[in-house]
Amino acid sequence: MNAATQNKQTLLVGLLSSAAIGLLVAIFYIPTWWVSLTAPNYPEEAFPDGVKIHFHMNGVFNGCSKTEKAEITEEVALDCVHEMDTINHYVGMYPIAAGGPVERGFSQFLMVFLGVMLLGFICTRPKIRLAIMAVGFAAIAAWMYLTLYADNGLKLENAGYVEALVTSLDQEASGEGEPEIVIGGIVGVLRDSLEESGVNVVLPSQAQDKVADASDKQQLIEQLRLNYEKDLEHRRVGEPWNGSALQVMTWHYAKSLGRYFNNQDEIRPMVKNLNLAINVVFAGLIGAMLLLLFGARKNSGLLYWLLVLVPAALPVFFVIDYSAWLWWYGHTLNDMGAFSVKPFMPTVFGQGKVAQFATHSYPSIGFGVMMLVSALLAVAALIRRKQFAGER
């Protein structure tokens, strides 16, 4: 095979893989799957999509929109994540936030990890590939460590993940402040007198403005901190707030599990398992990085081809993980539920029925983008295979 043909193939692989990397970025910000519940007590006029939620890579978000009809007046859209949690808890199901805590918390690292793998796949020179991947993996490892274990590491998480944590606690995530309080009369005169004496007086509305000046993510983190410190005050947690993602993830998981069924004898072991899982996944990702670096030394072997096969299999991994968590929801029903039902497998794809509710579970645009990524990478892998075969 001549040099011109090889250069053309290298360019094609680079273009296809670069397009896949761009689509991986897009996937992180669009819904991957949606689920809806419909029932007679949720009429179509008021709930055209039923009680609908959207699954993203970094959390579960409201899928209901505000109804705009003459006979129906809504200030804001119904929070359908909370509504579905309320419906599900009657049969003993844990809240949605109890599912996939590790996957959601690590999602940003995993997507960048896949991107670095594809950058390594694009490169045909082992030494350059090794350097690119070493720098990328080192950056991810440092990012993960600081996020999970350093004080205030939650600030390094993406805003969508933090928003999902706040809204799952039934809190408003808009961050809007209260209207300004105007002080007049004798209290106003007293304030003026104090200020003339050199005493700085800060009104409640002014203090709120200082918080509002912070970014939306910082405001959301502040809401989480205030909730945590309330739990600390009531001795529901034992350590002061340090703002690390590990602390917030385990605390939030315990709070989600105990939202409807506050049986601490059941919750504590589950939280302990989550803490272990987070540390194992962290160590596992570091190990995977080292293994891939070992395989990046040459243009052949299973470890090299994993650089493209793993990102291409993202839709498969998503469906497996999604199905596993649905199984968990349906098979870990709490005895404290209002109604006793046998363990069941919720609908993964299509339409099903639970009691009076019809369940709908279908891919959203994000899953379609995942499939497009798989197609692009399949073509890139075939071209690269042909390219390497021609060099022998």
C-alpha positions as CSV (number, residue, x, y, z in Angstrom):
1,M,0.0,0.0,0.0
2,N,1.5,3.4,-1.0
3,A,2.0,6.3,1.3
4,A,-0.8,8.4,-0.2
5,T,-3.4,5.7,0.5
6,Q,-2.2,5.3,4.0
7,N,-2.3,9.0,4.6
8,K,-5.9,9.1,3.2
9,Q,-6.9,6.3,5.5
10,T,-5.3,8.0,8.5
11,L,-7.2,11.2,7.7
12,L,-10.5,9.3,7.4
13,V,-10.0,7.6,10.7
14,G,-9.1,10.9,12.3
15,L,-12.2,12.6,10.9
16,L,-14.6,9.8,11.9
17,S,-13.1,9.5,15.4
18,S,-13.1,13.3,15.9
19,A,-16.7,13.5,14.9
20,A,-17.4,10.7,17.4
21,I,-15.6,12.7,20.2
22,G,-17.8,15.7,19.4
23,L,-20.9,13.6,19.6
24,L,-19.8,12.2,23.0
25,V,-19.7,15.8,24.2
26,A,-23.3,16.4,22.9
27,I,-24.5,13.2,24.5
28,F,-23.6,14.5,27.9
29,Y,-26.1,17.4,27.6
30,I,-29.1,15.8,26.0
31,P,-31.6,13.1,27.3
32,T,-30.7,9.5,26.6
33,W,-33.9,7.8,27.6
34,W,-37.3,8.8,28.8
35,V,-40.0,7.1,31.0
36,S,-43.6,8.1,31.5
37,L,-46.5,6.9,33.6
38,T,-50.1,7.5,32.5
39,A,-53.2,6.8,34.4
40,P,-56.9,8.0,34.6
41,N,-56.1,10.3,37.5
42,Y,-53.5,12.1,35.2
43,P,-55.8,13.2,32.4
44,E,-54.2,14.0,29.0
45,E,-55.5,17.5,29.0
46,A,-53.4,18.4,32.0
47,F,-50.6,15.8,31.5
48,P,-50.2,15.4,27.7
49,D,-47.0,13.3,28.3
50,G,-48.1,11.7,31.5
51,V,-45.7,11.8,34.4
52,K,-42.5,12.0,32.4
53,I,-38.8,12.0,33.3
54,H,-35.6,12.2,31.3
55,F,-32.5,10.1,31.9
56,H,-29.3,12.0,31.2
57,M,-25.7,10.7,31.7
58,N,-25.4,12.8,34.9
59,G,-28.8,12.6,36.4
60,V,-32.6,12.3,36.1
61,F,-34.5,15.4,35.2
62,N,-38.1,16.7,34.8
63,G,-39.7,15.7,31.5
64,C,-43.0,17.6,32.1
65,S,-43.6,20.9,30.5
66,K,-45.9,23.7,31.7
67,T,-49.4,23.3,30.3
68,E,-50.5,26.3,28.3
69,K,-54.3,26.1,28.0
70,A,-57.1,28.5,28.7
71,E,-58.8,26.3,31.2
72,I,-55.5,25.4,33.0
73,T,-53.3,27.9,34.7
74,E,-49.8,26.8,35.8
75,E,-47.1,29.1,37.1
76,V,-44.4,26.3,36.8
77,A,-44.3,22.8,35.3
78,L,-45.1,19.9,37.6
79,D,-41.9,18.3,39.1
80,C,-42.5,14.9,37.6
81,V,-39.3,13.4,39.2
82,H,-40.9,14.0,42.6
83,E,-44.3,13.0,41.3
84,M,-43.0,9.6,40.0
85,D,-41.1,9.1,43.3
86,T,-44.3,9.7,45.2
87,I,-46.2,7.2,43.0
88,N,-43.5,4.6,43.2
89,H,-43.1,4.7,47.0
90,Y,-46.6,3.4,47.6
91,V,-45.4,0.0,46.3
92,G,-42.1,0.2,48.3
93,M,-39.8,1.5,45.5
94,Y,-36.9,3.7,46.5
95,P,-36.6,7.2,45.0
96,I,-35.1,7.6,41.5
97,A,-32.0,9.3,43.0
98,A,-31.1,6.0,44.8
99,G,-30.3,4.4,41.4
100,G,-27.0,4.7,39.6
101,P,-25.2,7.0,42.1
102,V,-21.7,5.9,41.0
103,E,-22.5,6.1,37.3
104,R,-23.9,9.6,37.6
105,G,-21.1,10.8,39.8
106,F,-18.4,9.4,37.5
107,S,-20.1,10.2,34.2
108,Q,-18.0,13.3,33.4
109,F,-14.8,11.3,34.0
110,L,-16.0,8.4,32.0
111,M,-16.9,10.5,29.0
112,V,-13.6,12.2,28.9
113,F,-11.9,8.8,29.4
114,L,-13.6,7.6,26.3
115,G,-12.5,10.7,24.4
116,V,-8.8,10.2,25.4
117,M,-9.1,6.6,24.2
118,L,-10.3,7.8,20.8
119,L,-7.5,10.3,20.6
120,G,-5.1,7.4,21.2
121,F,-6.9,5.4,18.5
122,I,-6.5,8.2,15.9
123,C,-2.7,8.3,16.3
124,T,-0.8,5.7,14.3
125,R,2.6,6.3,16.0
126,P,2.9,4.4,19.3
127,K,5.2,6.9,21.0
128,I,3.1,9.9,20.2
129,R,-0.1,7.9,21.2
130,L,1.5,6.9,24.5
131,A,2.4,10.5,25.3
132,I,-1.1,11.8,24.4
133,M,-2.8,9.1,26.5
134,A,-0.4,9.5,29.4
135,V,-1.1,13.3,29.6
136,G,-4.9,12.8,29.2
137,F,-5.2,10.0,31.7
138,A,-3.0,11.8,34.3
139,A,-5.3,14.9,34.0
140,I,-8.4,12.7,34.5
141,A,-6.8,10.9,37.5
142,A,-5.9,14.2,39.1
143,W,-9.4,15.6,38.3
144,M,-11.1,12.5,39.8
145,Y,-9.0,12.6,43.0
146,L,-9.5,16.3,43.6
147,T,-13.3,16.0,43.0
148,L,-13.8,12.9,45.1
149,Y,-11.4,13.4,48.0
150,A,-10.3,17.1,48.3
151,D,-12.2,19.7,50.3
152,N,-14.8,21.4,48.2
153,G,-14.2,18.9,45.4
154,L,-17.9,19.0,44.5
155,K,-17.2,22.3,42.7
156,L,-15.3,20.3,40.1
157,E,-18.5,18.3,39.3
158,N,-20.6,19.5,36.4
159,A,-23.6,21.8,37.0
160,G,-26.2,19.3,35.8
161,Y,-25.1,16.7,38.3
162,V,-25.3,19.2,41.2
163,E,-28.7,20.4,40.0
164,A,-30.0,16.8,39.9
165,L,-28.8,16.3,43.5
166,V,-30.7,19.4,44.7
167,T,-33.9,18.8,42.9
168,S,-34.1,15.2,44.0
169,L,-34.3,16.6,47.6
170,D,-37.5,18.4,46.6
171,Q,-35.7,21.8,46.5
172,E,-36.1,24.6,44.0
173,A,-32.9,24.8,41.9
174,S,-33.6,28.1,40.3
175,G,-31.5,30.0,42.8
176,E,-33.7,33.0,42.7
177,G,-33.6,35.3,45.7
178,E,-36.3,36.9,47.8
179,P,-37.5,40.4,47.0
180,E,-35.6,43.2,48.6
181,I,-36.7,44.2,52.1
182,V,-37.0,48.0,52.5
183,I,-36.5,49.2,56.1
184,G,-38.1,52.5,57.1
185,G,-39.5,54.3,60.1
186,I,-37.6,54.1,63.5
187,V,-35.7,51.0,62.4
188,G,-34.5,52.8,59.3
189,V,-33.4,55.8,61.4
190,L,-31.5,53.5,63.7
191,R,-29.7,51.9,60.8
192,D,-28.7,55.3,59.4
193,S,-27.4,56.3,62.9
194,L,-25.3,53.1,63.1
195,E,-23.8,53.6,59.7
196,E,-22.9,57.2,60.6
197,S,-21.1,55.7,63.6
198,G,-19.1,53.5,61.4
199,V,-21.1,50.3,61.9
200,N,-21.7,48.4,58.7
201,V,-25.4,47.2,58.5
202,V,-26.2,44.4,56.0
203,L,-29.9,43.9,55.2
204,P,-31.2,40.4,54.6
205,S,-31.9,41.3,50.9
206,Q,-28.3,42.5,50.5
207,A,-26.9,39.3,52.0
208,Q,-29.0,37.4,49.5
209,D,-27.7,39.5,46.7
210,K,-24.1,38.4,47.6
211,V,-25.2,34.8,47.3
212,A,-27.0,35.6,44.0
213,D,-23.8,37.0,42.6
214,A,-22.2,33.5,42.8
215,S,-22.7,31.1,39.9
216,D,-25.7,28.9,39.7
217,K,-23.7,25.9,40.6
218,Q,-22.2,27.6,43.6
219,Q,-25.7,28.5,44.8
220,L,-26.8,24.9,44.4
221,I,-23.8,23.6,46.3
222,E,-24.6,26.1,49.1
223,Q,-28.1,24.6,49.3
224,L,-26.6,21.2,49.7
225,R,-24.3,22.5,52.4
226,L,-27.1,24.0,54.3
227,N,-29.1,20.8,54.2
228,Y,-26.0,18.8,55.3
229,E,-25.4,21.1,58.2
230,K,-29.0,20.8,59.3
231,D,-28.5,17.0,59.4
232,L,-25.2,17.6,61.3
233,E,-27.1,19.7,63.8
234,H,-29.6,16.9,64.3
235,R,-26.8,14.3,64.5
236,R,-27.9,12.5,61.4
237,V,-24.4,12.8,60.1
238,G,-21.2,12.6,62.1
239,E,-18.6,14.6,60.2
240,P,-18.5,18.4,59.5
241,W,-19.1,19.5,55.9
242,N,-15.9,19.3,53.7
243,G,-17.6,19.6,50.3
244,S,-15.9,16.6,48.8
245,A,-17.9,14.7,46.2
246,L,-17.4,11.4,48.2
247,Q,-18.9,13.0,51.3
248,V,-21.8,14.5,49.3
249,M,-22.5,11.3,47.3
250,T,-22.7,9.1,50.3
251,W,-24.8,11.6,52.4
252,H,-27.2,12.2,49.5
253,Y,-27.6,8.5,48.9
254,A,-28.5,7.9,52.5
255,K,-30.9,10.8,52.4
256,S,-32.5,9.5,49.2
257,L,-32.9,6.0,50.7
258,G,-34.4,7.3,53.9
259,R,-36.8,9.8,52.2
260,Y,-39.8,7.5,52.5
261,F,-38.5,4.5,54.3
262,N,-36.2,5.7,57.1
263,N,-35.0,2.4,58.4
264,Q,-31.4,3.1,59.3
265,D,-30.6,-0.6,59.9
266,E,-31.2,-1.2,56.2
267,I,-29.7,2.1,55.0
268,R,-26.3,2.0,56.8
269,P,-25.0,-1.2,55.0
270,M,-26.2,0.2,51.6
271,V,-24.3,3.5,52.2
272,K,-21.2,1.5,53.3
273,N,-21.4,-0.5,50.0
274,L,-21.7,2.7,48.0
275,N,-18.6,4.2,49.7
276,L,-16.7,1.0,48.9
277,A,-18.0,1.0,45.3
278,I,-16.9,4.6,44.7
279,N,-13.4,3.8,45.9
280,V,-13.3,0.5,43.9
281,V,-14.4,2.3,40.7
282,F,-11.8,5.0,41.3
283,A,-9.0,2.4,41.7
284,G,-10.4,0.4,38.7
285,L,-10.3,3.4,36.4
286,I,-6.7,4.1,37.4
287,G,-5.9,0.4,36.7
288,A,-7.7,0.6,33.3
289,M,-5.6,3.6,32.4
290,L,-2.4,1.8,33.2
291,L,-3.5,-1.3,31.2
292,L,-4.4,0.8,28.1
293,L,-1.1,2.6,28.3
294,F,0.6,-0.7,28.3
295,G,-1.4,-1.7,25.2
296,A,-0.7,1.6,23.5
297,R,2.9,0.7,22.9
298,K,2.1,-1.1,19.6
299,N,-0.5,-1.0,16.8
300,S,-1.9,-4.4,17.4
301,G,-3.4,-6.6,20.1
302,L,-6.7,-6.6,22.0
303,L,-5.6,-3.7,24.2
304,Y,-5.1,-1.5,21.2
305,W,-8.5,-2.3,19.7
306,L,-10.2,-1.7,23.0
307,L,-9.4,2.0,22.3
308,V,-12.2,2.0,19.7
309,L,-14.3,-1.0,20.7
310,V,-15.2,0.3,24.2
311,P,-16.5,3.8,23.0
312,A,-18.3,2.0,20.2
313,A,-20.1,-0.2,22.7
314,L,-21.5,2.7,24.7
315,P,-25.2,2.0,23.7
316,V,-24.8,-1.6,24.9
317,F,-23.3,-0.5,28.2
318,F,-26.1,2.0,28.7
319,V,-28.9,-0.5,28.1
320,I,-27.2,-3.1,30.4
321,D,-26.8,-0.5,33.2
322,Y,-30.3,0.9,32.7
323,S,-31.8,-2.6,32.8
324,A,-29.8,-3.6,35.8
325,W,-31.0,-0.6,37.8
326,L,-34.6,-1.2,36.8
327,W,-34.3,-4.7,38.0
328,W,-32.9,-3.4,41.3
329,Y,-35.8,-1.0,41.7
330,G,-38.4,-3.8,41.1
331,H,-36.6,-6.4,43.3
332,T,-35.6,-4.3,46.4
333,L,-39.1,-3.2,47.4
334,N,-39.3,-1.9,50.9
335,D,-41.7,-3.6,53.3
336,M,-42.8,-0.1,54.5
337,G,-44.7,0.5,51.2
338,A,-48.4,1.2,51.5
339,F,-49.2,-1.7,49.1
340,S,-47.6,-5.1,49.0
341,V,-46.6,-6.3,45.5
342,K,-44.4,-9.1,44.3
343,P,-41.0,-8.2,43.0
344,F,-41.2,-7.4,39.3
345,M,-39.1,-6.2,36.4
346,P,-40.1,-2.7,35.2
347,T,-40.4,-2.1,31.5
348,V,-37.1,-1.5,29.8
349,F,-38.4,-0.8,26.3
350,G,-41.9,-0.3,25.2
351,Q,-45.1,-0.2,27.1
352,G,-46.1,-2.1,30.3
353,K,-48.5,-1.9,33.1
354,V,-48.2,-1.8,36.9
355,A,-51.5,-1.6,38.8
356,Q,-53.6,1.2,37.1
357,F,-50.5,2.8,35.6
358,A,-49.3,2.3,32.0
359,T,-45.6,2.6,31.8
360,H,-43.8,3.9,28.7
361,S,-40.0,3.5,28.3
362,Y,-38.3,4.6,25.1
363,P,-34.9,5.9,23.8
364,S,-34.5,9.7,23.5
365,I,-32.3,11.6,21.1
366,G,-29.2,10.9,23.2
367,F,-29.4,7.2,22.5
368,G,-29.8,7.9,18.8
369,V,-26.6,9.9,19.0
370,M,-24.9,7.0,20.8
371,M,-25.9,4.7,18.0
372,L,-24.4,7.2,15.5
373,V,-21.2,7.2,17.5
374,S,-21.1,3.4,17.2
375,A,-21.6,3.5,13.5
376,L,-18.9,6.1,12.9
377,L,-16.4,4.2,15.1
378,A,-17.3,0.9,13.4
379,V,-16.4,2.4,10.0
380,A,-13.2,3.9,11.5
381,A,-12.2,0.6,13.0
382,L,-12.7,-1.2,9.6
383,I,-10.6,1.4,7.8
384,R,-7.8,1.2,10.4
385,R,-7.9,-2.6,10.2
386,K,-7.5,-2.5,6.4
387,Q,-4.7,0.1,6.8
388,F,-2.7,-2.0,9.2
389,A,-3.2,-5.1,7.1
390,G,-1.8,-3.3,4.1
391,E,1.3,-2.4,6.0
392,R,2.3,-6.0,6.7
